[in-house]
Amino acid sequence: MKQNKPIAIGVLTREISRLLEEGIGYVQVIGEISNYKHHSSGHRYFSLKDDNAQISGVMWKTRALSFVPRDGMKVIAGGVITIYPPQGKYQLDCTFMQPMGLGDLYMAFEEMKQRLEKEGLFDPIHKKKLLAIPTRVGIITSATGAALQDMLSTMKRRNPMCEVCVRPTLVQGDGAIEDIVNAITMLDSENLDCIIVGRGGGSIEDLWAFNTESVARSIFMARTPVISAVGHETDFTIADFVADMRAATPTAAAELVTPITLQQLMDYVITLQNRLPELAFTAINEQRRTIEQLLLRSGFRRVNEQLKVMEQSLDSHEIRMSLAIKRSIAAMKMSIDSKGNHCKSLYPLSPLKKGFALLEKGTKTLTAEDELSIGEELTLIRQHTKHTILIQSQ
C-alpha cells in the first residue's frame, strides 16, 4: 500500500490484517503450548512455540475441544492469522487443536472437511426436513453395541407404534466403510421416513469410518432424511456435517424421531373429543344469532313463514351435527380402545392370562436356548400362582 498521506494506525492495522488473512489464509502449525489460560468468558488464550519462534493463539468458546490443553503439551493447531489491534500483534485464530500424537488423522479430517464444504455438501439448502412424527425408522449401527439397545428401548418406551428397521453394520475396522455405504443404499430403498446412522463413542481411529468421503457422499445422495448420531456430544465427524440432522448421541437420535409419545397423542385425541360438543354448540348459537338479527330488521316480511323454514333447517343441521358428533366420538373411542389393546399386548406377562407359564431359575427367566441339568430347582409361574419343580430327567 503506497501513499504519501499520513493514515490512522487503525487503518494501517486493518490493511495488515487483510494482507495476512488473504495472503496466508488457513494454516496448520505444530508447537508446544505455553501460558495457557481458559478465561471466565470461555475463550482460551495461549502461545505456541518451538525452538526458533512463538506465536500467540486464541480459540473462541464456540470451538469444540475433545481434550484439556495444558502448558508443555505438543499440539497441532489450525486456523487463520489475524491481528489483535489493541496490541498490534498477529495471532493464530484457531479453529481446531489436537494432541500431536493424532496429528495426521486430524490434518486429513480438516482437509476433507474444507474440501467437501467448498463443494456444498454441508450447505443447509440441501438438508431434507424430518417428518413431524416418523412412523418407519431405519437404524444403521453395530448389532452388538450398546447404542442399538439404547435406541430401541428409547423408541419402544416413547412410541411403541413406530416401526423400526435395523440393518446391522460394521462400524470400525476392515470393511466398515463399504458396509456402511451398502447399508445406507439398502435402507434408502425401503420407503422409510428417516435413517439413523450411528454408533457409540470412541477415539478418532474408532470413528474414522464416519470421516470418509464415500460415507459422506452416500449420506448426501440418500433420498431419505439421514440423522447422524456418532459418538458422544463432543465428537464431530464428517457424517455429522453432511447429514440432514445431527444428534449428540444415539439416544438423542431416538428421541428426535419420537418427538410425541403415545401418551401425548392419546391425550390430544381426548382433548379433541371433549371439544367437539363445544364447537357444535358454538355453530348452532351463531345460527340463532343470525336469525335474531334478521328479525330485528325493518321491512322484514312474512317473518313467521321464513322463521319456520329456518327453524326447520336449524333442526335438520342440529340432527346431522349430533349424528356426526356421535360417529366421531365412536370412531375415536374405537381407535383409543385399539391402541390400548395394542399396548396391553406388549405387556410381557400377557401370555399368562392365556394359560401359558414362565420358568425361572433363580432370578433369570428361561428361554428355549437355555440348558437344564438333573436336580435343578425351577420356579413355574402361572397367572396367580408360583410352584417349585425339580428336574428329574432330560
DRENTORPA-995500 format. One line per field, with one value per residue: x negated, y negated, z of N, C-alpha, C in turn; residue in three letters. Coordinates in steps of 0.2 Angstrom, whole numbers, plus 5000, padded with zeros to 4 digits. Atoms other than C-alpha are relative to their C-alpha. Last residue first. Example, Ala and Ser with C-alpha at 12.3 -4.5 7.8 and 13.67 -1.06 7.14 Angstrom:
2
nX 5004:4996
nY 5006:5006
nZ 4999:5000
caX 4932:4938
caY 5005:5022
caZ 5036:5039
cX 5004:4996
cY 4995:4994
cZ 5003:5000
residu SER:ALA
# end
This chain:
394
nX 5001:5003:5002:5001:5007:5000:5007:5002:5006:5003:4999:4997:4994:4995:4995:4994:4998:4994:4999:5001:4996:5004:4999:5001:5003:5007:5001:4998:5003:4995:5001:4997:5002:5006:5005:5004:5007:5004:5007:5001:4997:4993:4998:4999:4993:4997:5003:5002:5007:5003:5000:5005:5006:5001:5001:5006:5005:4999:5004:5007:5003:5000:5006:5006:5001:5002:5007:5004:5000:5004:5007:5002:5000:5006:5006:5000:5002:5008:5003:4999:5005:5007:5000:5000:5007:5005:4998:5003:5007:5002:4998:5005:4998:4993:5000:4998:4994:5000:5000:4993:4996:5002:4998:4992:4998:5001:4994:4994:5001:4999:4993:4997:5002:4995:4993:5001:5001:4994:4995:4999:4997:4993:4995:4999:4995:4994:4997:4997:4994:4996:4999:4996:4994:4999:4993:4999:4994:4995:4998:4995:4994:4997:4997:4994:4995:5001:5006:4998:5005:4999:4995:4994:4997:4999:4996:4993:4997:5002:4997:5003:5006:4998:4997:5005:5006:5000:5007:5003:5005:5003:4997:4993:4994:4996:4998:4995:4994:4996:4997:4994:4994:4996:5002:5003:4995:4996:5002:4995:4994:5001:4999:5005:5006:5006:5002:5003:5004:5006:5005:5006:5006:4999:5000:4994:4994:4995:4997:4994:4995:4996:4996:4994:4995:4998:4995:4994:4995:4997:4995:4993:4999:5004:5007:5001:5007:5005:5006:5004:5007:5004:5007:5003:5005:4997:5000:4994:4997:4997:4995:4994:4997:4996:4994:4995:4997:4995:4994:4996:4995:5001:5002:4995:5003:5005:5006:5006:5005:5007:5004:4997:5002:4999:4998:4993:4998:4997:4993:4998:4999:4995:4994:4995:4997:4997:4993:4995:5001:4996:4993:4998:5000:4994:4994:5000:4999:4993:4996:5001:4996:4993:4999:5001:4995:5000:5005:5007:5001:5007:5000:4994:4999:4993:4997:4999:4996:5004:5003:5007:5002:5002:4996:5003:4997:5004:5003:4996:4998:4995:4999:4994:5002:4997:5005:5007:5004:5007:5001:5005:4999:5007:5000:5004:4996:4996:4994:4995:4993:4995:4995:4994:4993:4995:5002:5007:5005:5007:5003:5005:5006:5006:5007:5005:5000:4996:4993:4997:4993:4995:4993:4996:5003:4996:4999:5003:5002:5007:5000:5006:5000:4994:5002:5007:4999:4995:5002:5005:4997:4996:5005:5003:4995:5000:5006:5000:4994:5003:4999:4994:5000:4996:5004:4997:5005:4996
nY 5005:4997:4993:4996:4997:4993:4998:4993:4998:4995:5002:5007:5000:5005:5000:5003:5006:5003:5007:5002:4996:4994:4998:4993:4998:4999:4993:5000:4996:4997:5001:5006:5005:4997:5004:4997:5001:5001:4999:4993:4995:5000:4996:4993:4999:4995:4994:4998:5000:4994:4995:5001:4999:4993:4997:5001:4996:4993:5000:5001:4994:4995:5002:4998:4993:4998:5001:4996:4993:5000:5000:4993:4996:5002:4998:4993:4998:5001:4995:4994:5000:4999:4994:4995:5000:4997:4993:4997:5000:4995:4994:4998:4993:4997:4993:4998:5003:5004:5007:5002:5001:5006:5006:5000:5003:5007:5003:4999:5005:5006:5000:5001:5007:5005:4999:5003:5007:5003:4999:5007:5005:4997:5002:5007:5001:4997:5004:5006:4998:5000:5007:5003:4997:4993:5000:5006:4999:4997:5004:5005:4996:4999:5006:5001:4995:4993:5000:4999:4996:5002:5004:4997:4999:5006:5005:4998:5003:4996:5003:4997:5003:5007:5004:5001:4997:4999:4997:5003:4997:5005:5000:5003:4996:4997:5005:5003:4996:5001:5007:5001:4996:5003:4998:5006:5005:4998:5003:5004:4996:4994:5002:5005:4997:5005:5003:4995:5002:4997:5002:4995:5003:5007:5002:5005:4997:4997:5005:5003:4995:4999:5006:5000:4995:5002:5005:4997:4997:5005:5004:4999:4998:4995:5001:5007:5002:5002:5000:4997:5000:4996:5001:4994:5002:4999:4993:4999:5006:5003:4995:5001:5007:5000:4996:5003:5007:4999:4997:5006:5003:5006:4998:4996:4993:5000:4997:5001:4996:5002:4995:4993:4994:4994:5002:5000:4994:5001:4998:4996:4993:4999:4999:5006:5002:4994:5001:4997:5004:5006:4999:4999:5006:5004:4998:5001:5007:5002:4997:5004:5006:4999:4998:5005:4998:4993:4998:4997:4993:4998:4993:4997:4993:4999:4994:4994:4995:4994:5000:4999:5004:5008:5003:5005:5007:5005:5005:5006:5003:5005:5003:4999:5001:4995:4994:5002:5002:5002:5006:4999:4993:4997:4994:4995:4996:4995:5002:4996:5000:4997:5000:5004:4999:5006:5006:5002:4995:5001:4994:5001:4997:5004:4997:5000:4994:5001:4999:5006:4999:5003:4998:5005:5003:5005:4998:5004:4995:5001:4996:4996:4994:4995:4994:4998:4998:4995:4994:4997:4998:4994:4994:4998:4997:4994:4996:4998:4995:4993:4998:4996:4996:5003:5005:5007:5006:5006
nZ 5006:5006:4998:5006:5000:5003:5001:4998:5002:4995:4993:5000:5004:4999:5006:4998:5004:4998:4999:4994:4995:4997:4993:4999:4994:5002:5004:5007:5005:5003:5008:5002:4996:4996:4998:4996:5000:4994:5000:4998:5005:5000:4994:5001:5003:4996:5000:4993:4999:5003:4996:4995:5003:5001:4993:4998:5003:4997:4993:5002:5003:4994:4995:5003:5001:4994:4998:5004:4997:4993:5002:5003:4994:4996:5003:5000:4993:4998:5005:4997:4994:5003:5002:4994:4997:5004:5000:4994:5001:5005:4998:4996:4999:5001:5001:5007:5003:5006:4998:4998:5005:5003:4996:5001:5007:5000:4996:5004:5005:4997:5000:5007:5003:4997:5003:5007:4999:4998:5005:5003:4995:4999:5006:4999:4995:5003:5006:4997:4998:5006:5003:4995:5001:4998:4996:4997:4996:5005:5006:4997:4999:5007:5002:4996:5003:4998:4996:4993:4996:4993:4999:4999:5006:5004:4996:5001:5006:5006:5007:5006:5002:5002:4995:4994:4999:4993:4998:4993:4996:4995:4993:5001:4998:5006:5004:4996:5000:5006:5000:4995:5003:5006:5006:5003:5001:5006:5007:5004:5000:5004:5006:5002:5001:5000:4994:4996:4994:5001:4995:4998:4998:4998:4993:4999:4996:5005:5004:4997:4999:5006:5001:4996:5002:5006:4998:4997:5006:5005:4997:5003:5007:5002:5000:4999:4998:5004:4997:5005:4998:5004:5001:5002:5006:5006:5002:5005:5002:4994:4998:5004:5000:4994:5000:5004:4998:4995:5003:5003:4996:4996:4993:4997:4998:4995:5003:4996:5001:4999:5003:4998:5004:4996:4993:4999:4997:4994:5000:4994:5002:5006:4997:5001:4994:4997:4998:5005:5006:4999:5001:5007:5004:4998:5003:5007:5001:4999:5005:5006:5000:5001:5007:5005:5005:5001:5005:4998:4998:4997:4997:5001:5001:4998:5004:4996:5004:5001:5007:4998:4994:5001:4994:4996:4999:4997:5004:5000:5006:5000:5007:5004:5007:5004:5002:5002:4995:5001:4996:4995:4998:4999:4996:5003:5005:4997:4997:5003:4997:5003:4996:5002:4997:5000:5003:4998:5001:5001:5003:5005:4999:5002:4997:5005:5004:5006:4997:4997:5002:4995:5001:4998:4994:4997:4993:4995:4995:4997:4994:4999:4995:5000:4997:5003:5007:5000:4997:5004:5006:4999:4998:5006:5004:4997:5002:5008:5001:4998:4993:4999:4994:4995:4997:5000:5001:5000
caX 5169:5174:5178:5179:5187:5202:5206:5223:5230:5248:5259:5256:5244:5226:5216:5200:5185:5174:5160:5158:5155:5147:5155:5149:5156:5160:5179:5179:5178:5182:5167:5169:5166:5170:5187:5200:5215:5232:5245:5264:5270:5268:5250:5247:5250:5234:5223:5235:5235:5252:5258:5251:5261:5277:5275:5272:5287:5298:5291:5296:5313:5316:5311:5323:5337:5334:5334:5350:5358:5353:5359:5376:5377:5372:5385:5398:5393:5392:5410:5416:5408:5416:5433:5430:5425:5441:5452:5443:5447:5465:5467:5457:5468:5460:5444:5446:5436:5423:5425:5430:5414:5403:5412:5410:5391:5390:5398:5385:5371:5378:5378:5360:5355:5365:5356:5338:5342:5348:5332:5320:5320:5316:5302:5294:5296:5286:5273:5271:5269:5255:5246:5247:5240:5225:5223:5205:5201:5188:5178:5179:5170:5157:5154:5151:5138:5129:5127:5139:5135:5148:5148:5131:5116:5109:5112:5105:5089:5087:5089:5087:5091:5109:5103:5100:5110:5128:5130:5148:5152:5168:5172:5167:5149:5135:5128:5127:5118:5107:5101:5099:5088:5078:5073:5075:5088:5076:5064:5074:5063:5047:5054:5056:5073:5091:5106:5113:5123:5133:5151:5162:5179:5197:5193:5198:5186:5174:5164:5162:5151:5141:5137:5132:5121:5111:5110:5103:5091:5084:5083:5074:5059:5061:5075:5094:5098:5117:5133:5148:5162:5179:5190:5209:5216:5231:5221:5219:5209:5204:5201:5191:5180:5178:5173:5161:5152:5151:5143:5130:5125:5116:5118:5128:5117:5126:5138:5156:5171:5187:5205:5218:5209:5220:5216:5207:5188:5183:5170:5154:5148:5150:5141:5125:5114:5111:5108:5092:5082:5088:5082:5065:5064:5070:5058:5043:5048:5050:5034:5025:5034:5028:5010:5009:5015:5000:4998:5013:5027:5032:5046:5052:5038:5036:5017:5010:5003:4998:5004:5008:5026:5027:5026:5021:5026:5018:5030:5033:5026:5017:5006:5001:4986:4992:4979:4993:5010:5024:5040:5046:5060:5061:5076:5074:5088:5078:5065:5048:5034:5015:4999:4985:4968:4951:4935:4935:4954:4969:4987:4994:5011:5028:5044:5062:5075:5078:5070:5054:5045:5027:5012:4995:4986:4992:4979:4980:4985:4994:5009:5013:5028:5025:5008:5010:5029:5028:5011:5015:5032:5024:5010:5024:5034:5018:5014:5032:5032:5015:5023:5015:5002:5003:4989:4996:4990:5000
caY 5424:5432:5427:5408:5402:5390:5375:5368:5350:5345:5331:5331:5346:5346:5362:5360:5371:5382:5391:5410:5415:5401:5388:5379:5362:5359:5361:5347:5346:5331:5327:5323:5341:5352:5346:5354:5345:5351:5350:5352:5337:5325:5330:5323:5305:5306:5296:5282:5278:5285:5271:5258:5265:5266:5248:5243:5252:5245:5227:5230:5237:5222:5210:5219:5218:5200:5196:5205:5197:5180:5183:5189:5173:5162:5170:5168:5150:5146:5153:5143:5127:5130:5132:5117:5108:5113:5109:5092:5088:5092:5082:5067:5064:5048:5039:5021:5015:5028:5035:5052:5054:5051:5064:5077:5073:5075:5092:5098:5092:5102:5118:5116:5113:5128:5139:5132:5136:5153:5157:5150:5165:5177:5165:5166:5185:5186:5175:5185:5201:5192:5187:5205:5212:5200:5185:5181:5199:5197:5185:5195:5210:5198:5192:5210:5212:5196:5178:5179:5172:5168:5169:5177:5169:5161:5175:5188:5178:5182:5172:5180:5169:5175:5193:5205:5204:5200:5194:5192:5195:5189:5202:5198:5203:5194:5184:5199:5209:5194:5193:5212:5212:5197:5205:5197:5210:5224:5214:5216:5229:5220:5204:5212:5219:5215:5226:5229:5220:5219:5215:5216:5207:5209:5226:5231:5246:5240:5229:5243:5253:5238:5233:5251:5253:5237:5243:5260:5252:5241:5255:5267:5268:5259:5249:5248:5264:5265:5272:5265:5262:5257:5249:5247:5233:5239:5242:5223:5217:5233:5243:5228:5227:5246:5247:5233:5238:5256:5251:5239:5253:5261:5279:5276:5262:5247:5242:5239:5236:5228:5230:5220:5203:5189:5171:5178:5173:5160:5163:5153:5147:5129:5130:5132:5146:5155:5138:5142:5130:5139:5155:5148:5140:5156:5166:5156:5155:5173:5177:5165:5173:5190:5185:5176:5190:5190:5171:5168:5159:5141:5134:5117:5107:5088:5088:5071:5055:5041:5023:5023:5015:5021:5040:5045:5061:5077:5091:5108:5125:5132:5147:5150:5153:5151:5141:5130:5138:5141:5151:5163:5165:5146:5138:5120:5109:5104:5095:5101:5089:5090:5080:5086:5092:5094:5105:5120:5121:5111:5109:5096:5096:5089:5099:5091:5097:5079:5085:5086:5103:5098:5107:5098:5111:5124:5133:5131:5139:5127:5128:5114:5106:5090:5083:5068:5066:5066:5058:5044:5040:5039:5028:5017:5016:5011:4997:4991:4992:4983:4968:4963:4950:4945:4951:4967:4985:5000
caZ 5152:5169:5187:5186:5202:5202:5213:5210:5208:5207:5200:5181:5181:5186:5187:5198:5194:5205:5197:5200:5183:5172:5161:5145:5140:5121:5123:5136:5155:5166:5177:5196:5202:5188:5181:5170:5164:5160:5147:5150:5140:5155:5157:5139:5145:5156:5144:5142:5123:5121:5133:5122:5107:5117:5122:5104:5099:5113:5108:5089:5094:5106:5092:5080:5092:5096:5078:5074:5089:5084:5066:5072:5083:5068:5057:5070:5073:5055:5052:5067:5060:5043:5052:5062:5046:5037:5052:5053:5035:5037:5053:5047:5032:5030:5036:5032:5047:5053:5070:5064:5054:5069:5078:5064:5063:5082:5081:5068:5078:5093:5082:5077:5095:5101:5088:5093:5112:5108:5098:5111:5123:5108:5103:5121:5121:5104:5111:5127:5116:5106:5122:5129:5113:5114:5103:5097:5093:5079:5089:5105:5096:5089:5107:5112:5098:5105:5100:5086:5069:5056:5037:5037:5029:5044:5056:5043:5043:5061:5077:5095:5110:5112:5111:5097:5080:5079:5061:5056:5037:5028:5014:4996:5000:4989:5004:5015:5002:4999:5017:5018:5002:5008:5025:5042:5048:5045:5056:5072:5080:5075:5082:5098:5104:5107:5102:5085:5072:5056:5059:5044:5041:5035:5027:5009:5009:4995:5006:5018:5006:5000:5018:5022:5007:5012:5030:5024:5012:5026:5039:5028:5039:5056:5063:5062:5054:5051:5057:5047:5059:5053:5066:5066:5077:5087:5103:5104:5119:5128:5112:5105:5120:5121:5103:5104:5119:5113:5097:5106:5117:5103:5097:5081:5076:5068:5054:5060:5049:5055:5049:5059:5059:5068:5062:5046:5045:5033:5020:5021:5004:5006:5023:5013:5020:5004:4995:4986:4997:5012:5005:5003:5020:5029:5019:5024:5042:5043:5035:5047:5061:5056:5053:5070:5081:5093:5092:5103:5094:5090:5079:5073:5080:5077:5076:5082:5075:5086:5086:5105:5104:5085:5088:5070:5062:5055:5051:5059:5063:5078:5080:5098:5110:5128:5138:5146:5146:5134:5140:5127:5114:5110:5102:5095:5101:5116:5105:5102:5103:5099:5101:5091:5095:5087:5085:5097:5095:5102:5103:5115:5124:5126:5128:5127:5139:5146:5163:5153:5150:5151:5143:5145:5135:5122:5111:5093:5076:5064:5052:5041:5033:5023:5020:5008:5012:5031:5032:5019:5027:5044:5038:5030:5046:5056:5044:5045:5064:5065:5056:5039:5034:5015:5004:4998:4993:5000
cX 5004:5000:4997:4997:4999:4993:5000:4993:4998:4992:4996:5000:5003:5006:5005:5005:5007:5003:5007:5001:4998:5005:4997:5002:5000:4996:4992:4998:5003:4997:5006:5001:5004:4997:4995:4994:4996:4993:4997:4992:4998:5003:5008:5002:5001:5007:5003:4997:4997:4993:4997:5001:4994:4993:4999:4998:4993:4994:5000:4996:4993:4997:4999:4994:4994:4999:4997:4992:4996:5000:4995:4992:4998:5000:4993:4994:5000:4998:4992:4997:5001:4995:4993:5000:5000:4993:4995:5001:4997:4993:4998:5002:4995:5000:5007:5000:5002:5007:4999:5000:5007:5005:4999:5002:5007:5001:4999:5006:5006:4999:5002:5008:5003:4998:5004:5007:5000:5000:5007:5006:5002:5004:5007:5005:5002:5006:5006:5003:5004:5007:5005:5002:5005:5008:5001:5006:5002:5007:5006:5002:5006:5007:5003:5004:5007:5005:4998:4994:5003:4995:5001:5006:5007:5004:5001:5005:5007:5002:4996:5003:4997:4994:5001:5004:4996:4994:5000:4994:4998:4995:4996:5003:5006:5007:5005:5003:5006:5006:5004:5003:5006:5006:5004:4997:4997:5005:5004:4998:5005:5006:4998:5001:4994:4994:4993:4998:4996:4996:4994:4996:4995:4993:5001:5000:5005:5006:5005:5003:5006:5006:5004:5004:5006:5006:5003:5005:5006:5004:5003:5006:5007:5001:4996:4993:4999:4993:4994:4993:4996:4993:4997:4993:4996:4995:5003:4999:5005:5004:5004:5006:5006:5003:5004:5006:5005:5003:5005:5007:5004:5005:4999:4999:5006:4998:4995:4994:4994:4995:4993:4996:5004:4998:5000:5001:5008:5003:5003:5008:5003:5002:5006:5007:5005:5003:5003:5007:5005:5000:5005:5007:5002:5000:5006:5006:5000:5002:5007:5004:4999:5004:5008:5002:5000:5005:5001:4996:4993:5001:4993:5000:5007:5002:5007:5004:5000:5004:4995:4996:4992:4998:4998:5004:4996:5004:4996:4998:5004:5001:5006:4999:5007:4998:5003:4995:4993:4997:4992:4999:4995:5002:4993:5000:4997:5004:5004:5006:5004:5007:5006:5005:5005:5006:5005:4998:4993:4996:4993:4998:4994:4994:4995:4993:4995:5001:5005:5007:5004:5007:5005:5008:5005:4997:5004:5002:4996:4999:4992:5001:4994:5000:5006:4998:4994:5001:5006:4998:4994:5003:5004:4995:4997:5006:5001:4994:5000:5005:4997:5001:5007:5000:5004:4996:5005:4996
cY 5003:4995:5004:5007:5004:5002:5007:5001:5007:5001:5004:4998:4993:5000:4994:4999:4998:4994:4999:4992:4998:5004:5006:5001:5008:5002:5002:5006:4999:5004:5004:4999:4993:4994:5004:4996:5004:4998:4999:5002:5007:5005:5000:5005:5008:5001:5006:5007:5002:4999:5007:5005:4999:5002:5007:5003:4999:5004:5007:5000:5000:5007:5005:4998:5002:5008:5002:4999:5005:5007:5000:5000:5007:5005:4999:5003:5008:5003:5000:5006:5007:5001:5002:5007:5004:5000:5004:5007:5003:5001:5006:5007:5004:5007:5003:5007:5003:4997:4995:4993:4997:4998:4994:4994:4999:4997:4993:4996:5000:4994:4993:4999:4999:4993:4995:5001:4996:4993:4997:5000:4994:4995:5003:4998:4993:4999:5002:4995:4994:5002:5000:4993:4997:5003:5008:5000:4994:5002:5003:4996:4995:5003:5001:4994:4999:5005:5007:5001:5000:5004:4997:4994:5002:5001:4994:4995:5002:4997:5004:4997:5002:4996:4993:4996:4998:5004:5000:5003:4996:5005:4996:4999:4995:5003:5002:4994:4997:5005:5000:4994:5000:5004:4997:5001:4993:4995:5002:4999:4997:5004:5005:4998:4995:5005:4996:4996:5006:4998:5004:4997:5006:4997:4992:4999:4996:5003:5002:4994:4997:5005:5001:4994:4999:5004:4997:4994:5002:5003:4995:4996:5001:5002:5006:4998:4993:4999:4999:5001:5003:5000:5006:4999:5007:4999:5001:5007:5001:4994:4996:5004:4999:4993:4999:5004:4997:4994:5001:5003:4995:4998:4994:5002:5004:5007:5000:5004:4999:5005:4998:5006:5006:5006:5007:4999:5000:5007:5000:5002:5005:5007:5001:5002:4994:4998:5006:4999:5003:4996:4994:5002:5001:4993:4996:5002:4998:4993:4998:5003:4996:4994:5001:5002:4995:5002:5007:5002:5002:5007:5001:5007:5002:5008:5001:5005:5006:5005:5006:5000:5001:4997:4993:4999:4996:4994:4995:4995:4994:4997:4996:4998:5001:4998:5005:5006:4998:4998:4998:4994:5002:5007:5003:5006:5005:5004:5005:4998:5005:4999:5004:5000:4996:5002:4994:4993:4998:5006:4999:5007:4998:5004:4996:5003:5000:5007:4999:5002:4995:5001:4997:5001:4994:4997:4994:5003:4996:5006:5000:5005:5003:5005:5005:5007:5003:5002:5005:5007:5004:5003:5006:5005:5003:5005:5007:5004:5002:5005:5007:5002:5003:5004:4997:4996:4994:4994
cZ 4994:4994:4994:5001:4993:5000:4998:4999:5004:4998:5005:5007:5002:4996:5002:4994:5003:4996:5002:5001:5007:5005:5002:5008:5001:5007:5000:4997:4993:4994:4997:4992:4998:5004:5004:5002:5004:4999:5007:5000:5002:4995:5000:5006:4998:4997:5003:5000:5007:5000:4998:5005:5006:4998:5000:5007:5002:4996:5003:5007:4999:4997:5005:5004:4997:5000:5007:5002:4996:5003:5006:4998:4998:5006:5004:4996:5000:5006:5001:4996:5004:5006:4997:4998:5006:5003:4995:5001:5006:4999:4996:5003:5005:5000:5000:4999:4993:4998:4995:5002:5002:4994:4997:5004:4999:4993:5000:5003:4995:4995:5003:5000:4993:4998:5003:4997:4993:5000:5002:4995:4996:5005:5001:4994:5000:5005:4997:4995:5004:5003:4995:4998:5005:4999:5002:5004:5004:5004:4996:4994:5002:5001:4993:4998:5004:4996:5002:5004:5007:5004:5007:5000:5001:4994:4996:5004:4999:4994:4995:4994:4993:4997:4998:5005:5006:5002:5008:5002:5007:5004:5005:5007:4999:5002:4994:4996:5004:4999:4993:4999:5005:4998:4994:4993:4997:4999:4994:4993:4996:4999:4995:4993:4998:4999:5000:5006:5003:5006:4999:5005:5001:5001:5000:5007:5002:5004:4995:4996:5003:5000:4993:4999:5004:4997:4993:5002:5003:4995:4995:5003:4998:4993:4997:5001:5001:5004:4996:5004:4995:5001:4996:4998:4998:4994:4993:4998:4995:4998:5006:5002:4995:5001:5006:4999:4996:5003:5005:4997:4997:5004:5004:5007:5004:5001:5006:4997:5005:4999:5000:4997:5002:4995:5004:5008:5001:5002:5007:4999:5005:4998:4995:5003:5000:5007:5004:5001:4994:4994:5001:4998:4992:4996:5002:4996:4992:4998:5001:4994:4994:5000:4999:4993:4995:4994:4998:4994:5002:5003:5003:5002:4999:4998:5003:4995:5004:4997:4999:4994:5001:5007:5000:5006:5004:5000:5004:4995:5000:4993:5000:4993:4996:4993:4996:4999:4998:5007:4999:5004:5006:5004:5001:5005:4997:4996:5003:5004:4997:5004:4997:5005:4997:5004:5001:4997:5002:4998:4998:4997:4995:5002:4996:5003:4995:4996:4994:5002:5003:4997:5005:4999:5001:5006:5004:5007:5005:5005:5002:5005:5000:5006:5001:5003:4997:4992:4999:5003:4996:4994:5001:5001:4993:4996:5003:4998:4993:4999:5001:5007:5001:5007:5006:5004:5001:5000
residu GLN:SER:GLN:ILE:LEU:ILE:THR:HIS:LYS:THR:HIS:GLN:ARG:ILE:LEU:THR:LEU:GLU:GLU:GLY:ILE:SER:LEU:GLU:ASP:GLU:ALA:THR:LEU:THR:LYS:THR:GLY:LYS:GLU:LEU:LEU:ALA:PHE:GLY:LYS:LYS:LEU:PRO:SER:LEU:PRO:TYR:LEU:SER:LYS:CYS:HIS:ASN:GLY:LYS:SER:ASP:ILE:SER:MET:LYS:MET:ALA:ALA:ILE:SER:ARG:LYS:ILE:ALA:LEU:SER:MET:ARG:ILE:GLU:HIS:SER:ASP:LEU:SER:GLN:GLU:MET:VAL:LYS:LEU:GLN:GLU:ASN:VAL:ARG:ARG:PHE:GLY:SER:ARG:LEU:LEU:LEU:GLN:GLU:ILE:THR:ARG:ARG:GLN:GLU:ASN:ILE:ALA:THR:PHE:ALA:LEU:GLU:PRO:LEU:ARG:ASN:GLN:LEU:THR:ILE:VAL:TYR:ASP:MET:LEU:GLN:GLN:LEU:THR:ILE:PRO:THR:VAL:LEU:GLU:ALA:ALA:ALA:THR:PRO:THR:ALA:ALA:ARG:MET:ASP:ALA:VAL:PHE:ASP:ALA:ILE:THR:PHE:ASP:THR:GLU:HIS:GLY:VAL:ALA:SER:ILE:VAL:PRO:THR:ARG:ALA:MET:PHE:ILE:SER:ARG:ALA:VAL:SER:GLU:THR:ASN:PHE:ALA:TRP:LEU:ASP:GLU:ILE:SER:GLY:GLY:GLY:ARG:GLY:VAL:ILE:ILE:CYS:ASP:LEU:ASN:GLU:SER:ASP:LEU:MET:THR:ILE:ALA:ASN:VAL:ILE:ASP:GLU:ILE:ALA:GLY:ASP:GLY:GLN:VAL:LEU:THR:PRO:ARG:VAL:CYS:VAL:GLU:CYS:MET:PRO:ASN:ARG:ARG:LYS:MET:THR:SER:LEU:MET:ASP:GLN:LEU:ALA:ALA:GLY:THR:ALA:SER:THR:ILE:ILE:GLY:VAL:ARG:THR:PRO:ILE:ALA:LEU:LEU:LYS:LYS:LYS:HIS:ILE:PRO:ASP:PHE:LEU:GLY:GLU:LYS:GLU:LEU:ARG:GLN:LYS:MET:GLU:GLU:PHE:ALA:MET:TYR:LEU:ASP:GLY:LEU:GLY:MET:PRO:GLN:MET:PHE:THR:CYS:ASP:LEU:GLN:TYR:LYS:GLY:GLN:PRO:PRO:TYR:ILE:THR:ILE:VAL:GLY:GLY:ALA:ILE:VAL:LYS:MET:GLY:ASP:ARG:PRO:VAL:PHE:SER:LEU:ALA:ARG:THR:LYS:TRP:MET:VAL:GLY:SER:ILE:GLN:ALA:ASN:ASP:ASP:LYS:LEU:SER:PHE:TYR:ARG:HIS:GLY:SER:SER:HIS:HIS:LYS:TYR:ASN:SER:ILE:GLU:GLY:ILE:VAL:GLN:VAL:TYR:GLY:ILE:GLY:GLU:GLU:LEU:LEU:ARG:SER:ILE:GLU:ARG:THR:LEU:VAL:GLY:ILE:ALA:ILE:PRO:LYS:ASN:GLN:LYS:MET
# end
